[in-house]
Amino acid sequence: MQGAGIHDGDLLVVDRSVPSENGTVVVAVVDGEFTVKRLTQTPAGMILAAEHPDYPPIAIGSETDVRIWGVVTWVLHQP
């Protein structure tokens, strides 16, 4: 998620009480695995989009088990 200012080793503050909206960076559980992605509305529906072009977006549909775990509210960079 370097395009979102999140780098390897950073600490994320995640608020589970904040509603997820289009454009927010979220922690999601996809098929049982945690991931950090940007929640994005497209004409085809909602997707979890990576900020790196090498990683394809994940469509949120009936065939994929996706749960939004929380919204990233702060990023703490390691010195």
Secondary structure, DSSP 8 states (H G I E B T S, - for coil): -GGGT--TT-EEEEETTS---TT-EEEEEETTEEEEEEEEEETTEEEEE-SSTTS--EE-STTS-EEEEEEEEEEE---
